[in-house]
Amino acid sequence: MFEALNERLTGVFDRITGRGALSEKDVSEAMREVRVALLEADVALPVVKDFIAFATERATGEDVIRSVKPADQVVKIVYDGLVEMLGGEEPTPINLNATPPAVILMAGLQGSGKTTT
């Protein structure tokens, strides 16, 4: 699933990277393709809507840095939005002071080492 999402997002960014300046139409086309890629990766619709609104606002707003290529800025905005959506850079500590037994959910792709752990 992650490989397919990675391929779709890479394809979207490859198409916009060759352009010197991006118009709002270019940004909306890129965000439409990002939306489809996230929905195909089974991301919940409300999460996708919030993420696309956030990324579109940042990509077309005043925050765009003039010294960076616009396509690179869009890639950075989408990356930052995905990191934020998945919980941010800082790991959340596990509270093991709960009343025993402490329940911990382990989720991961097939073959990622859940059982071994």
N, C-alpha and C positions, 0 to 999 in steps of 0.2 A: 504494500500500500504506500509506504513512504517513498519507494523508488519511483512509482508512478506519479506521485505528487511532485517529487523532485524533478522528474523529466518534464512534466507539464509547466511548472514554474520556470525552469531553465529555458524552455522554448519561448515562453512569454517574454522573458527578459532578453533573450537573444534577438528577438524581433525588434525591440525598442532600443537596444544598445547602439545600433548602427546610426541612429538619427542624431543630428546635432542638437536640435531643440524639440521639445515635446509640446504639442498643443493639448488643450483640454480633451479633444477628441481622442488623441493618442492615449492619454491617461485613462479615459473611460473605457476604451477598448481593452487596454491591459487589465484594468480592474474587472471587467466582465470575464476575461479569460481566467483570472485568478479566482473569481467567484465560482466558475464552473469547475476548476481544478479542486477547490476545497469541498464543493458539494459532492464531487465524484469520490473524494476521499472520506466520505461519510461524516463530515463536520456538520454539526447542527445548524439549521437555517438561521436562527436568531444570532448565533455566534458569527456566522458568515456575514450577515447583514451589518452587524456592528463593526466587524473588522473592515469590510469594504468601505463603509462610511468614514471610519477613522483614517484609513489609508488614502482615500480620495481627497479628504479634507487636507491632510498633510501634504499630498503631492501637488495640489493646486493652490495651496495657501501661500502666505508670505514667508513661510519657513524655508522655502527652497533656497539653497545656497547657490549663489551665482558662480562661484569658482569651481563647482563640481558639475560634471555633465548631468543633464536632467535625467537621463536614463539610469545613471548610477544612483542618483538621489531616490528614484522610485524604488530601485532594488533595496536600498537601505531602509526606506520607509516600510516596505512590505516585510523585510527581515525583522525590523524592530517590532512591528505589529504582531508577527507570528511568535516572537519570543515572549512578548507581553501576554498574548492570548494563552500561551502554554505555561504560564506561571512565573515568568521573569527569570532573571539571571541568578538570583539568590535562592539556594535551596531552602525549603521549609524544614525546620528541625522536627523530628519525630518525637512526640510526647509519650514516653514509656512509663510515666507516672500514673497512668490510668489504672482503674481497678482491674486486677487480673481476671481473665486473660486480656491482654492488649491485642486488639485486632488490627492487622496490617494487611492492606490489599496490595497485591503485586500484580501489575498488569504489564503485558509486553507481547511482542510478536512471537509467533511460533519459532522455537529454536533460539530464543534470546537468553536462556539460562535461568528461568524462574525456578524450575524444579531443583537444579543444581544449587542455587542460592539457598 
